[in-house]
Amino acid sequence: MSSVPNEEHPHHPFLQHHFEDLGQQHEASTLGMWMFLSTEILFFGGMFLAYAIYRVMYEPAWIEGAHHQNLMMGTINTIVLIGSSLTMALAVWASQLGRRLLTVALLVATLVLGSVFLGIKAFEYHAHYEEGLFPGVHFTYQSPLAAKVQLFMVFYFGLTGLHALHMIIGAGLLLYFIWRAWRGDFGPEYYSPVEIMGLYWHFVDIVWIFLFPLLYLIGRHH
Amino acid sequence: MTTATLHDVRFIEPEKSRNYLNTDYGFFSWVLTKDHKRIAILYAVSVTILFVLGGFFAMMMRLELLTPEGDLLTSDTYNKFFTLHGIVMIFFFLIPAIPAVLGNFILPIMLGAKDLAFPKINLLSWYLYMIGAVMGLFVIITGGVDTGWTFYTPFSTQYSNTHVFGTTLAAFITGFSSILTGLNFMVTVHRMRAPGLTWYRLPLFVWSTYATSIVQLLATPVLAITLFLLMFERVVGVGIFDPKLGGDPVLYQHLFWFYSHPAVYIMILPAMGVASEVVAAFTRKKIFGYKFVAFSSLAIAFLGFLVWAHHLFVAGISVYSAMIFAFLSFFVAVPSAIKVFNWTATLYRASVSWNTPMLYILGFIGLFTIGGVTGLFLAALGLDIHVTDTYFIVAHFHYVMVGGVVMAYLAGVHYWWPKMTGRMYPEWWARLAALLVFVGFNLTFFPQFLLGYLGMPRRYHAYAPEFQVLNVLSTAGASVLAVGYALPLVYLFWSLRFGRLAGPNPWGAVGLEWTTSSPPPKDNFHETPVVTWEAYDYPAMMKAVGETQHV
């Protein structure tokens, strides 16, 4: 008859009032994140498509570009990022069990590993800049294929830059969830935010799993 | 549905009942609201302002084209005006109009939900829209942009001296508003339906909005990345799409139309949903072939992704891919035709109520059919090459976009106006406006089919003198159309204060939105409804309403 809250079932503090129960809220928010990730796939997909077309058109330049990537740094970064996905997955597990300190520790570990990744990436960017490989007016790289190598570097910076932007956003979200985990918000009844954070983080990780071979490895054996 | 509450709120003045409009007061209760109904009103105000702006550019173009000489606008100004007309109307009016205004308001109520799944994201998407719109306005004030709304490269990246970066950034940001709206709707349809509201009990507006959301979710990010690459190219000065530096301008066109053709379905699918609602309500019949209409929406959403290259028939794509895309473009007409046939079959031998929403929808069905059939002309390779970049194209897509989407939007606004405001619009004036819109529209755009077929190219401010008669007709029609659009602005405002009280269900229509009070309370329903009837099941619903009234 009215909008008076049902007194028999006191609301969970994190149940938003337009949901019937925490189960519905959890289902809705995870589905929302999956759909967001499908948008993200097409967002990156457009650039992957352009990359693939130019790779076919200008293969020698793409091979030359790949040789200017720092394979060691790329490999370390791949390991670091997969490690951060592991700690993220464990953080979801810990939050489901309601183990507050463990959740915080694992989220902090994820944040640290993500930051290490970004640090190494910045180091690589700097090296490219020094080498004159940054596209535009700073592009001083000399080679018969220079114009096409520049196109390769456009995709290198475009793809890794967007990826890094997603990492930075993820790091910001991690900070927020570390604070919430510290406050003790999460437990067996309510852990959706950590799980959704995990979905996002794994997605960003998977993007890198595609970027690493496409930008560093393919063409390396030539 | 509790009988007592429903009875109590009948025909009470909106100001005296407790509803979403008067739970809070003040500026911040609106701009910080998370209520989907208030956000819908925010969108309604915003898209109306942008529509007037886009209409201004259109009117100036029509005035310029009154005479064959380029005398009112210089060619540069004319270039900017058709560009801004396109950008404002497409990105800031047609795409958000039906989903973000009508969908936002009515979709959760149709589902028996208290709100969309993510109310904060809903508000965020309005802010993204506004940021894009304000950036767009800033661009207009500081000198405009002249690339055409398609931003074709390399003109947009290398040669144009206008505000390409600001405009594309505005479109980029507004795109995320569209994505988030689609995401919100999809999750809401999946997870927030009232008990008993199975998929086949959903109103067809929900089906078509759901199909729209799929397109918004999967096509818009491709536009975003394309515009990102365009901005990258323009700012850094590299040649992603510039043939001089190794890029491929045709790739830009592929990527652009991979979004922008499906975007046509973002606009038309919700319009089709409104048509289904209105046809059922004003014929008092079940929609003929409910499942066909429902699944044809999904089919259009799917096929819409496979036809983009019909915009590139003259761009140098291979003849084999052109043939495939021509075939697929014919194919997309099938689900659209299914809808038209089903509406017609619903109308067959029905006792039709000639209220304003129905008038608009009858116009919609006719004009959409003309727009769709001329679309088939354009899917045919040989004919397309003859009429590419002529007024035939302009007429074709205005029949779909204006004759289709704007007519359906106005139908929806009138149909749900009593629900939104609790008051009726004045029927006589509304019918007059609908008539003016229909006549004005045809007078504006039918001559353009002829002009295009005779070979008048689009996007020039001057033309050969033999085209003048048809252009004068078109400009005269545009003036009638402008009056037709201005009238609702006046009488709808008037009705907010002086309109007849609507009551919960002025049309005697079915659907959950008509079971709650008008305007609805903040949580939409006084108690969560339980659905036990099929969609458009008039006998069952009339019985339920009858019982309610006799308590």
Interface residues (C-beta under 8 A of the other chain):
Chain A: M1 S2 S3 Q16 H17 H18 E20 Q24 E27 A28 S29 L31 G32 M35 F36 S38 T39 E40 L42 F43 F44 G45 G46 M47 L49 A50 I53 Y54 M57 Y58 P135 G136 V137 A147 K148 Q150 L151 V154 G158 L162
Chain B: T2 A4 T5 A113 K114 D115 A117 F118 P119 I121 I179 L183 N184 M186 V187 T188 H190 R191 M192 L217 L218 A219 T220 P221 V222 A224 I225 T226 F228 L229 F232 V236 G237 V238 G239 I240 L245 G246 G247 D248 L251 L255 F258 P521 K522 D523 H526 E527 T528
